[in-house]
């Protein structure tokens, strides 16, 4: 009997263990970041005389959320380019309008405006009710989309391409006929925060990952480049075919039909012009780089661009994560520089062609692959892209060094943040990109302060750990829409430091870093240094003492709330002092050598800390005071 009881008890324990493990697994799966999926099939028939096109679109939409969806929303971006639109009014009422927009939308004629008109919409073959509110199509479903369900949305639409004003459009300043971004009714993203059906006023984007299958019929003289892999190169020619292949074009009613497929992307862009030149380069790793530009514009820079882009992408793959697609395309078009999956639109007649190409290419890591909600967190895209492109640019110039971002605050992005911090018009980086009071405040925050977030993190946790975290962040969160907490947790795990305070101050607030040397006093054969936290944002402290014999030593004090310290970054002697509590406005460090031996003392000579006032950061021997 005892043996039987023991066996029964063991069986119960095993059963309970299995149940607990199953529950834990279910809990882990429930807590994982789910992603919606939208697979597009589209057929477009373009009329280059009227600048209008007819479109058929089918979306297979999978609701991977735990929620039932009673509505869906689409973006109709072209509708922003109409007099009286929210984008028009915003541009005419903001204190510092974008020079490319200003009041131009308000002056568009009926033939110059953009629109996307819905002709029919069905869910699983049945018509659904919808209403257009500016740039958003609101769809009321007659049957909810349940959790885990895949449905089919079928649409027919008509669109008119607006005159080029901002990002998308026709006939830009350099004579490119079509820069086709934001050109199709695009399903809004639904994530753990709900729907993101933000009206378009000209800022950032957020989209659902999926596969695109797109056919574009256009006048046979036009050449197309953009997102996706061309499926019918032998029908198209124009340099898409491999050397030695025979092109047999299938022209129907004066048009060619281009067939592209793009796997695992959240948007699809294309551009078309009858005067494009098509160059391509196959990298050593197999990635093909395509380049489309007009003859006679900036010829030498376009000639050199393919080889430089290969060097840039090779560096990016090593330092920021492996680019997951087999193709990247650089296209002359648009109104500046703008990123899209697997591609970019840039104005081509510019001296900064390389710099802009590198910047837009790096967006494919942070905008394209990581895909943060850049409307809500633009700094996680624009800022990190600016940081990465600055590093790549230094590499391309040949002056890379171990501490390669030491001059970040001397670059335009970093200096832009410092000017913003001093201007009195700074808003928290957590501000939605659409809702900044000033365009310049948005730019300095998203690009400048976002870049500083990453370079300054090298100061906080050490550059070796920061670089490891950059790669870990990419591998952990690619294709998952990471948010600021996801980001900081990766950096915490890699550094073994507590870093939540960093985002609390630098992302969610506007308190600034300002440390100074309050006084340096002689005490017998030692030297006492009093440091002062002048600004409201706390930071760990690197204080470098340079002696008259040329030697240096680092005095380091971590913040107590970091719960740890970074590793030594140089071969200089480092003395670790007790942690500095953030509540304490001053901190004393004793140097075990007489003041007469010291040439200078400086807080953060690396200049990685975003100190808004560096004038109080250094003490030199000629300012010696004695403690009488």
SULHUDA-V580926 format. One record per residue. N is the residue number from 1. RES is the residue in one small letter. SS is DSSP state (h for helix, s for strand, l for the rest). PSI is psi as a letter, one per 30 degrees, with the letter a starting at -180 (* if undefined). NEAR is the number of other C-alpha atoms within 12 Angstrom. Layout:
# SULHUDA-V580926
n: [N N]
res: [RES RES]
ss: [SS SS]
psi: [PSI PSI]
near: [NEAR NEAR]
This chain:
# SULHUDA-V580926
n: [1 2 3 4 5 6 7 8 9 10 11 12 13 14 15 16 17 18 19 20 21 22 23 24 25 26 27 28 29 30 31 32 33 34 35 36 37 38 39 40 41 42 43 44 45 46 47 48 49 50 51 52 53 54 55 56 57 58 59 60 61 62 63 64 65 66 67 68 69 70 71 72 73 74 75 76 77 78 79 80 81 82 83 84 85 86 87 88 89 90 91 92 93 94 95 96 97 98 99 100 101 102 103 104 105 106 107 108 109 110 111 112 113 114 115 116 117 118 119 120 121 122 123 124 125 126 127 128 129 130 131 132 133 134 135 136 137 138 139 140 141 142 143 144 145 146 147 148 149 150 151 152 153 154 155 156 157 158 159 160 161 162 163 164 165 166 167 168 169 170 171 172 173 174 175 176 177 178 179 180 181 182 183 184 185 186 187 188 189 190 191 192 193 194 195 196 197 198 199 200 201 202 203 204 205 206 207 208 209 210 211 212 213 214 215 216 217 218 219 220 221 222 223 224 225 226 227 228 229 230 231 232 233 234 235 236 237 238 239 240 241 242 243 244 245 246 247 248 249 250 251 252 253 254 255 256 257 258 259 260 261 262 263 264 265 266 267 268 269 270 271 272 273 274 275 276 277 278 279 280 281 282 283 284 285 286 287 288 289 290 291 292 293 294 295 296 297 298 299 300 301 302 303 304 305 306 307 308 309 310 311 312 313 314 315 316 317 318 319 320 321 322 323 324 325 326 327 328 329 330 331 332 333 334 335 336 337 338 339 340 341 342 343 344 345 346 347 348 349 350 351 352 353 354 355 356 357 358 359 360 361 362 363 364 365 366 367 368 369 370 371 372 373 374 375 376 377 378 379 380 381 382 383 384 385 386 387 388 389 390 391 392 393 394 395 396 397 398 399 400 401 402 403 404 405 406 407 408 409 410 411 412 413 414 415 416 417 418 419 420 421 422 423 424 425 426 427 428 429 430 431 432 433 434 435 436 437 438 439 440 441 442 443 444 445 446 447 448 449 450 451 452 453 454 455 456 457 458 459 460 461 462 463 464 465 466 467 468 469 470 471 472 473 474 475 476 477 478 479 480 481 482 483 484 485 486 487 488 489 490 491 492 493 494 495 496 497 498 499 500 501 502 503 504 505 506 507 508 509 510 511 512 513 514 515 516 517 518 519 520 521 522 523 524 525 526 527 528 529 530 531 532 533 534 535 536 537 538 539 540 541 542 543 544 545 546 547 548 549 550 551 552 553 554 555 556 557 558 559 560 561 562 563 564 565 566 567 568 569 570 571 572 573 574 575 576 577 578 579 580 581 582 583 584 585 586 587 588 589 590 591 592 593 594 595 596 597 598 599 600 601 602 603 604 605 606 607 608 609 610 611 612 613 614 615 616 617 618 619 620 621 622 623 624 625 626 627 628]
res: [x x x x x x x x x x x x x x x x x x x x x x x x x x x x x x x x x x x x x x x x x x x x x x x x x x x x x x x x x x x x x x x x x x x x x x x x x x x x x x x x x x x x x x x x x x x x x x x x x x x x x x x x x x x x x x x x x x x x x x x x x x x x x x x x x x x x x x x x x x x x x x x x x x x x x x x x x x x x x x x x x x x x x x x x x x x x x x x x x x x x x x x x x x x x x x x x x x x x x x x x x x x x x x x x x x x x x x x x x x x x x x x x x x x x x x x x x x x x x x x x x x x x x x x x x x x x x x x x x x x x x x x x x x x x x x x x x x x x x x x x x x x x x x x x x x x x x x x x x x x x x x x x x x x x x x x x x x x x x x x x x x x x x x x x x x x x x x x x x x x x x x x x x x x x x x x x x x x x x x x x x x x x x x x x x x x x x x x x x x x x x x x x x x x x x x x x x x x x x x x x x x x x x x x x x x x x x x x x x x x x x x x x x x x x x x x x x x x x x x x x x x x x x x x x x x x x x x x x x x x x x x x x x x x x x x x x x x x x x x x x x x x x x x x x x x x x x x x x x x x x x x x x x x x x x x x x x x x x x x x x x x x x x x x x x x x x x x x x x x x x x x x x x x x x x x x x x x x x x x x x x x x x x x x x x x x x x x x x x x x x x x x x x x x x x x x x x x x x x x x x x x x x x x x x x x x x x x x x x x x x x x x x x x x x]
ss: [l h h h h h h h h h h h h h h h h h h h h h h h h h h h h h h l l l l l s s s s s s s s s s s l l l l s s s s s s s s s s s l l l l l l s s s s s s s l h h h h l l l l l h h h h h h h h l l l l l l l l l l l h h h l l l l l l l s s s s s s s s s l l s s l s s s s s l l s s s s s s s s s s l l l l s s s s s s s s s s s l l s l l l l l s s l l l l l l l s s s l l l l l s s l s s s l l s s s l l l l l l l l l l l l l s s s s s s s s s s l l l s s s s l l s s l l h h h h l l l l l l l l l l l l l l l s l l s s s s s s s s s s s l l l l s s s s l l s s s s s s s l l l l l s s s s s s s l l l l h h h h h h h h h h h h h h h h h h h h h h l l l l l l s s s s s s l l l l s s s s l l s s s s l l l l l l h h h h h h h h h h h h h h h h h h l l l l l l l h h h l h h h h h h h h h h h h h h h h l l l l l l l l l l h h h l h h h h h h h h h h h h l l l l l l l l l h h h l l l h h h h h h h h h h h h h h h h h h h h h h h l h h h h h h h h h h h h h h h l l l l l l h h h h h h h h h h h h l l l l h h h h h h h l l l l l l s l s s s s s s s s s l l s s s s s s s s l l l l l l l s s s s s s s l l l l s s s s s s l s h h h l l l l l l l l l l s s s s l l l s l l l l l s s s s s s l l l h h h s s s s s s l l l l l l l s l l h h h l s s s h h h l s s l l]
psi: [e e e e e e e e e e e e e e e e e e e e e e e e e e e e e e f l j l k l k j j k k k k k j k j f e f h l l k k k k k k j k k j g l g l k j f l l k l k i e f f f h k k f l e e e e e e f f k f i l k f f d c g e e f g k l e f f l k l j k k e l k k j h f k k l k l k k i c g k j k k j k f k k j l k f k k l k k k k k l k l k k l k j e j d l a l i a f g g k e k j i l h f l j k k l k k a f g a k i i k k j g g c l l k l k k a k k j k k j k l k f f k k k l b k l k k f h f f f e b g f e l l k f k k k i k j k j h g l k j k j k k j k h l g l k k l l k k f g k k j l l k j l f g f k k k k k k l k k f j h e e e e e f e e e e e e e e e e e e e e f f l k k f l g k k k k k k a a g c k k k l k g l l k k k f i k f g e e e e e e e e e f f f e e e e e e h l j f e e i f f f d e e e e e e e e e e e e e e e f g h k l e i f g f g e f f l e e e e e e e e e e f f g g k l k f f k k e f g k e k e e e e e e e e e e e e e e e e e f f e e e f k e e e e e e e e e e e e e e g k h g i l l e e e e e e e e e e e f h l k g e e e e e e f e g a g k l k j l l j e l j k k j b g l k k k j k k j e l f k k l l k j k k k k l f g f l l k k k k j l k e f f h a l l l k f l f l k k k k l l k j k f f k f l k k k k k h l l f f f k e l k k k i f f h f k h k f j f f g f k k l e f g k l k j *]
near: [7 8 9 10 11 12 13 14 14 14 14 14 14 14 14 14 14 14 14 14 14 14 14 14 14 13 12 13 15 15 13 20 23 28 33 37 35 36 35 38 33 34 29 32 32 32 25 26 14 20 32 32 30 32 32 31 34 33 34 31 37 32 31 29 30 24 23 20 30 21 29 36 34 42 40 38 48 45 42 44 47 34 28 23 32 28 36 33 25 32 35 24 19 25 17 21 25 28 18 21 30 24 26 30 35 25 21 23 15 19 20 29 35 41 38 38 36 32 23 24 32 28 30 23 15 17 21 26 23 25 23 24 24 31 37 35 31 31 32 23 26 19 21 22 28 20 20 20 22 23 30 26 36 31 37 28 29 31 37 39 45 42 40 36 39 41 43 42 42 38 28 32 25 29 28 38 34 45 46 50 39 43 42 44 42 45 45 37 38 35 30 23 17 20 27 30 31 38 34 37 40 36 32 36 41 42 44 45 41 31 29 36 33 37 32 39 33 35 27 28 22 33 37 50 48 44 43 36 36 33 21 25 27 24 25 35 30 35 27 32 23 18 13 10 15 16 18 15 21 20 18 15 13 18 24 31 34 43 31 32 30 35 30 33 38 42 47 44 42 47 46 43 35 25 24 33 29 33 28 33 30 21 22 14 19 16 25 30 39 40 42 44 42 29 25 16 24 22 18 17 25 36 26 19 35 31 25 28 41 33 28 38 43 27 27 36 27 19 29 37 30 26 35 28 28 27 35 45 46 51 52 50 48 42 37 33 33 40 47 47 48 44 47 48 47 42 35 41 30 23 17 20 34 37 31 35 44 45 43 42 49 48 43 48 48 49 46 46 43 45 41 41 40 39 37 34 40 44 46 48 49 49 40 44 45 47 46 47 41 42 38 39 34 27 25 26 16 13 16 18 15 15 24 27 40 32 29 41 35 25 28 23 37 40 28 33 44 36 28 33 33 24 17 16 21 35 34 36 44 33 26 27 39 31 27 30 24 27 31 28 35 40 36 38 49 46 41 44 51 44 47 49 43 49 43 37 41 36 40 42 42 35 31 28 30 37 32 25 33 41 29 28 38 38 26 24 33 34 33 34 43 35 33 33 24 28 40 34 27 31 37 33 23 26 31 22 31 26 37 24 28 37 33 20 24 38 38 25 23 30 29 34 35 32 36 33 36 28 28 36 31 26 21 17 18 21 28 29 39 27 35 30 32 28 28 22 31 39 46 46 47 42 41 36 40 30 23 18 13 13 17 25 29 32 33 38 37 35 33 24 22 27 23 24 33 34 27 25 25 19 11 17 18 22 24 26 23 21 26 31 21 26 19 21 23 23 32 28 36 28 35 21 24 24 34 28 25 35 25 31 41 37 42 34 27 32 33 39 44 50 40 31 24 26 16 24 35 30 32 26 24 14 19 23 20 20 16 7]
